[in-house]
Amino acid sequence: MEVSNGEEGMSMVVMGRYGVLYTKPRPKSAETSPRVIDMRSDTVTRPTEEMRVAMFEAEVGDDVFGEDPTVAELEKKAAELLGKEAGLFVASGTMGNLAAMMSHCWSRGEEVLAGDQSHVVLFEQGGAAQIGNFFLRTVRNLPDGTLDLEELRSKLQPEGKVAGDPHKTMTRLIVVENTHNMMGGRVIRPEYMDRLAELIRGLGIRIHVDGARLFNAATALGLPPAELVKHADSVTICLSKGLSAPAGSVLVGTAHFISRARRVRKSLGGGMRQVGVLAAPGIIALEKMSQRLEIDHNMAKFLGRGLVSMSDLGVDLDLEAVETNIVFFGLQRSDMTAEDFVARLEKEGVANGDRVIVKMLPARVASGEVKVRAVLNHHVTHQGVECALIRIREILANRGGRKRKQET
Amino acid sequence: MGAEQMNVIDLRSDTITHPTEAMRKAMSEAEVGDDVYGEDPSINLLEQRASEILGKEAGLLTASGTMSNLVAALTYCHRGDEIIMGDQAHMFWNESAGVSALAGAQVRLVPNDDQGKIDPADLSAAIRPRGNVHMPPTTLVCLENTHNRCSGAALTPQDTKAVADVAHEAGASVHMDGARIFNAAVALEVPPAELVKDVDDVSFCLSKALSCPVGSVLVGSEEFIGEARRWRKMIGGGMRQAGVLAAAGLVALETMIERLADDHANARRLAQGLADIEGLKVDPESIQTNIVIFEIEPSVGTAPEVLQALADAGVKVTPSRTQTLRMVTHRQVDSADVEEALSRVAGVVGKLREQNKA
């Protein structure tokens, strides 16, 4: 692949295997439109230039016939990285989790235990019940993102114990989310997984890790991702979040499990053809973009420190709880709800002389309080966070009336 | 001919088609956004363009034809409803019973004739009344155009209307599995919108002869698509910057439809050639689009035996009904390949007949 000086008006010309590819010129209008600092999620990440070139050049085949070499390579790499036998590319994390749960709960009458604040419970539309036809029972998520082990122990209904009791479902699977989104991007540590594995030893119960943001956890702990999931029978990782691929996730597990999941995936409509075009950027996501996540974590802490300095303006944040790329903060204001704040923030403002629009999302947490969530990603730079903090302060300081909730 | 010199002629399916250079360029340059937030401009444009071409209000990009069909079932049907479709339907044969296993609907079959048509009288007799506690109500009727297992036969607007009217009269909706709808439009020389004007929604594949790498588009009313979007997310079809896939789709809709006529000509030539081979049976006049299903006489062997022998000779086909095999033409097979394929098939079949006589 050659890179040469561009023709006038273009930023780069790349000569690839399939012909000439012109990358997009920098739009002249950039100076005249406001800069968007989008912290709604890490799913908003757009593919990098390298990923775009990879898509252009990807070797492809019909993956339903098992003939796409690029997706086969991605699946193998993901499995190896996570210490599992085989992998399966899926359209989304939701599909990965659903296919995993359906593949584990293969017999009628089985149930899954998951955290009451977990993504599979809150944000997957109850697919477990609607589509998978199995029961999803919740266990309290503790503030650190783990499942309350004592409560979990009390709720276990292993087949060996309840098979003779036709009142009871049989616990087949426990889902652990790492990092835990709603608890604040919290990292689940290997020591916890050891205790969980010990608790269920010999009971015929398996573990699935919803590792949508597993690489954030691995980065925060400075450990190889395989270490975090060594007790897991299966894992879903998202390529389209902080890793920034355009779409997709990978499910990994034993070869037998994956062959079953492949069948489930097909029935869900997830059997795609020349999907190497998505797998090629996925490989870059897995190998390269997984190495830069510490930047997002540092940006999150930078944002967090700035927010903590506004506690006199009603910002409520425990900086210790910011472990990865997600920041949840509360607003103790009688004059403004979190939704108001987010709406105000999204209006165009000025920071450091630049026109900016800052985006975050309101989120109802376990207590019922609606907080504000910011998710750092590769589009949000140090300067972006600076501008965001300026805008936040401006909004919180300029609103008239009482600054803190009146205490009686 | 040695194995190294032999090029493989792949007639297994039009799904094997690779994206064109123009598609690759479009994909890598695509403007994208998060489609779950409705912010991917390439997807929005594709969905709009697709719905315009098919004369419907709105569209939805999905990962596959199977997903589009499943989403349609999830949108129209409640658990315990009945869906009526032809007994040769892809949705019945090759979609892992998803509409039943996942959407909770029972499937009732009515006969497809050789041309993929459903007799409106058969449909009428099969429709269940509502309000009877014993019976699952018929909420959906599914048509397929072109018809895969019926050798790619195309349904005319009149065929479609006759069946759709019966369905609508009974309060059922009509979904068309139009995986290869553009093949039908080209073969019949009818605008695609004309073919689907009497159905409530239609799905078509980008990844088949249109040659995109991935995907399907479901088009229907605003209300239908709004709900369909929800069920698509539930089954895991909510992709993010999938504008990279939509960009290829936009290229396909502009540049890959007219050329389908070449695939049809190749399929017709294949059928003519196969008809001339002793031991094989096919009616070339019945071949309207890019699929040729031909019968194997017992003197040649079983279909699996013949499939293997053909594969060994560098001609790849797929199984179909008992004692038949299927060939599908597409842009990666040209007229020279067709002649070569026929020559090899004649050789293989001749040899098998010889062996069986002995």
Interface residues (C-beta under 8 A of the other chain):
Chain A: Y18 G19 L21 Y22 T23 K24 R40 S41 T43 V44 T45 R46 P47 R52 V53 M55 F56 E57 V60 G61 D62 V64 F65 E67 V90 A91 S92 T94 M95 G96 N97 L98 A99 E124 Q125 G126 G127 Q130 I131 S240 P246 A247 G248 R263 K266 S267 L268 G269 G270 G271 M272 R273 Q274 V275 G276 V277 L278
Chain B: R12 S13 T15 I16 T17 H18 P19 E21 R24 K25 M27 S28 E29 V32 G33 D34 V36 Y37 E39 T62 A63 S64 G65 T66 M67 S68 N69 L70 V71 E95 S96 A97 G98 A101 L102 S207 P213 V214 G215 R230 K233 M234 I235 G236 G237 G238 M239 R240 Q241 A242 G243 V244 L245 A248
